Amino acid sequence: MIISSYFTWLIVFVFLPTLALLLKFWRIYQRYPRTLLALVVFCFLLGFPWDLLAVKMGVWSFGREQMMGLWLDGLPLEEIIFLVSVPFLGGLIGLAILKVVVKK
């Protein structure tokens, strides 16, 4: 299994910012883990079928040469990781902004 360009993109633009936010705002994560989990589950339950439908209809596709090679029902592992990690990052960003603006 090789490291794909999509996975590299996830590391640079999703995992590293998430790690930085978790290090900076760990208390927010500790205070709202269920909120972040609910956000991730909700987005995944909407995003996974949406992606599956779009791929099956030919709206978009994933180049096999850019993926690691692990697929679940037509979606690459990287897309499934995306469907989980991006809402988590978005929730952290939102909570961090609230923390800074409201200054709790």
C-alpha positions, 0 to 999 in steps of 0.5 A: 500500500502506498501513500496516496496524493489524496491521503497526503492532502488529508495530512497537510490540510486536515490532520495537521490543523486538527492536531494544532487546534487540539493542542491549543484548545484541548479543553474545548474538546474535553468540554464538548466531545459529544457535540463533536461526535454528533456532528461527525456522525450526522455529517457521515450519515449524510455524506456517505450516501451522497458520495456513493450516489454521486459516484454511481451516477458519474457526477464525480469519481476518484482516480485509482492512481491517486488512492491507496487502493482500499475501497468500501462500496465504491468509495476510497478509504481516503474519502471515508476518512475525509467524511469523518475528519473534516466535520471534526475539524470544522466543529473544532474551528467553530468551537475555537472561534466561539471560545476566542470571541466569547472568551469563556 
